Amino acid sequence: MKILVSGAAGYIGSHTVISLLENGYEVVGFDNFYNSSPKAVQRVKEISGKDFPFYEADMLDKEALHQIFKAHPDIYAVIHFAGLKAVGESVQKPILYYHDNLTGTLNLVQVMEEAGCCNIIFSSSATVYGDPKEIPITENCPKGICTNPYGWTKWMQEQMLIDLQKASPEWNVILLRYFNPIGAHKSGEIGEKPQGIPNNLVPFLTQVAVGKRPKLYIYGTDYDTPDGTCIRDYIHILDLAQGHVEALRYLDQKEGGHTVINLGSGKGYSVFDIINTFEGIMGSEIPKEIADRRKGDIPISLADITKAKKLLGWEPKYTLEEMCRDSWKWQQKYPEGFNK
Ligand code: UFG
């Protein structure tokens, strides 16, 4: 079964391609390398021991998407990761985010429709819940008010796919809402390399640990949580990648419609839990300072993963310790990411 992966060189895309190849799927990948590197593709091929067609192509270039479908008329489904994803940048450049993320998805579904491919798994985010009405968060929790344009683009792309599916029942849509993916491939050969200053806790922390940044700022210790810092649902990137393989199996069985599924570990950890786990692994202290709350942060984000377990037969298997160990392995091996 042939699967087209958009954003295949990115953090989640590259790990998912490995899982797909390991599970016997044929993969066609593309990426514009805006926030990723051709080296990731090369390493995915080395790790998996498999070659696959890969295109340097931009979602905004509709003709390039046409050409990919023309070369591969047997694409069964698309896993759509490509998009801009930096929360801070989206606040500075909202129009860029709305334009690129929404236009990219519109181009993709138009080209898919013309090619007769109506199966899509979309990479969404728990950010669409806004400040959630319930904890743990089930998929029935209503979508909320997003705190940044990046979040709104996920919200809107979901809605576009839901409306498309309602109008054209031949579409079969799965919306995967990720919580906080961290960790890296066990080999340490691929991992997360954000552009510029990392927004997220773990990439920032590992850059401090490796000496690239002077200290970690802990954004707020006065939340209504046991240790005063925010709680998040961290999930190992390898568990997340495997979730896509199971989602594809499910997509193949189910009869159309759209299905929303949370992918998290179902376990909550505070900022201090993460720092303590890393310090335990490294055997040394990370330079850190308590700072003010970060605007837009919610105290607790935690997934109810009952639906994923039930529908996908999927279960996350990695511990927090393994997530931190693998992030650290990748960061140590490649302090500059794919540049070195
Ligand atoms: N944090 C720090 N210091 C840092 C970075 C983060 O203390 O340098 C704290 C944050 O304040 C928060 C926690 O660490 O309490 C986690 O922050 P992240 O930025 O790692 O993760 P978020 O949950 O804020 O955001 C992530 C993704 C979004 C996605 C969202 C989904 O970055 O893209 O989860 O819920 F939308």
Residues whose N, C-alpha, C, O or C-beta is under 5 A from the ligand:
A	BS01	UFG	K85 S125 A126 T127 Y178 F179 N199 N200 L201 V202 F204 Y217 I218 Y219 C230 R232 V271 R294 D297 S301
